[in-house]
Amino acid sequence: MIATDTACRRHRPVLVDLVDHGERGPATPAALDHLATCRPCEHELTELALTIAALRRAGAAYRRLPTAAASSPAAASVIAS
């Protein structure tokens, strides 16, 4: 996060864990209260959440791609070995 306020630094790990892993703990309510009043943290966390979602979608799409067949007889013989 760009914000360097002490509260921002204190709540950032909790907010990142919530966005990235869905983790909730004893510090989550205070972190969410902070997020409700801190525009820089709200902006940064929104950007992080969108980036995480895009990377997860890209990874899922990549895993669905078919494995390419060997492109040459030499490559096929190495793969078969």
C-alpha positions as a Python dict, from the first residue, in 0.01 Angstrom:
ca = {
    (1, 'M'): (0, 0, 0),
    (2, 'I'): (117, 349, -68),
    (3, 'A'): (-9, 483, 263),
    (4, 'T'): (257, 489, 532),
    (5, 'D'): (38, 572, 828),
    (6, 'T'): (100, 352, 1131),
    (7, 'A'): (-258, 221, 1123),
    (8, 'C'): (-222, 138, 753),
    (9, 'R'): (98, -57, 817),
    (10, 'R'): (-59, -238, 1112),
    (11, 'H'): (-372, -347, 923),
    (12, 'R'): (-219, -425, 584),
    (13, 'P'): (-115, -788, 654),
    (14, 'V'): (-461, -868, 791),
    (15, 'L'): (-634, -712, 491),
    (16, 'V'): (-405, -884, 242),
    (17, 'D'): (-464, -1223, 409),
    (18, 'L'): (-838, -1161, 394),
    (19, 'V'): (-830, -1073, 23),
    (20, 'D'): (-576, -1334, -82),
    (21, 'H'): (-673, -1633, 132),
    (22, 'G'): (-1009, -1545, 287),
    (23, 'E'): (-845, -1566, 629),
    (24, 'R'): (-1026, -1407, 921),
    (25, 'G'): (-882, -1365, 1265),
    (26, 'P'): (-916, -1157, 1578),
    (27, 'A'): (-764, -852, 1404),
    (28, 'T'): (-1001, -864, 1104),
    (29, 'P'): (-1281, -645, 1248),
    (30, 'A'): (-1038, -363, 1337),
    (31, 'A'): (-873, -390, 995),
    (32, 'L'): (-1212, -366, 822),
    (33, 'D'): (-1303, -65, 1036),
    (34, 'H'): (-979, 98, 925),
    (35, 'L'): (-1053, 12, 563),
    (36, 'A'): (-1394, 178, 591),
    (37, 'T'): (-1233, 512, 676),
    (38, 'C'): (-902, 504, 483),
    (39, 'R'): (-933, 588, 115),
    (40, 'P'): (-570, 507, 25),
    (41, 'C'): (-600, 160, 180),
    (42, 'E'): (-936, 105, 14),
    (43, 'H'): (-787, 195, -324),
    (44, 'E'): (-477, -19, -279),
    (45, 'L'): (-672, -319, -149),
    (46, 'T'): (-917, -293, -438),
    (47, 'E'): (-627, -295, -684),
    (48, 'L'): (-474, -594, -506),
    (49, 'A'): (-803, -785, -510),
    (50, 'L'): (-849, -720, -882),
    (51, 'T'): (-493, -831, -955),
    (52, 'I'): (-532, -1150, -754),
    (53, 'A'): (-859, -1230, -931),
    (54, 'A'): (-704, -1170, -1274),
    (55, 'L'): (-403, -1388, -1195),
    (56, 'R'): (-626, -1668, -1068),
    (57, 'R'): (-836, -1653, -1385),
    (58, 'A'): (-525, -1652, -1603),
    (59, 'G'): (-381, -1949, -1414),
    (60, 'A'): (-704, -2144, -1447),
    (61, 'A'): (-719, -2070, -1820),
    (62, 'Y'): (-355, -2175, -1862),
    (63, 'R'): (-416, -2506, -1684),
    (64, 'R'): (-706, -2579, -1921),
    (65, 'L'): (-485, -2546, -2229),
    (66, 'P'): (-407, -2876, -2402),
    (67, 'T'): (-51, -2997, -2383),
    (68, 'A'): (122, -2936, -2713),
    (69, 'A'): (227, -3241, -2915),
    (70, 'A'): (594, -3289, -2999),
    (71, 'S'): (680, -3055, -3284),
    (72, 'S'): (956, -3262, -3444),
    (73, 'P'): (1055, -3628, -3470),
    (74, 'A'): (1367, -3555, -3263),
    (75, 'A'): (1158, -3405, -2986),
    (76, 'A'): (918, -3698, -2999),
    (77, 'S'): (1204, -3946, -2957),
    (78, 'V'): (1335, -3755, -2652),
    (79, 'I'): (989, -3748, -2497),
    (80, 'A'): (940, -4119, -2564),
    (81, 'S'): (1272, -4210, -2398),
}
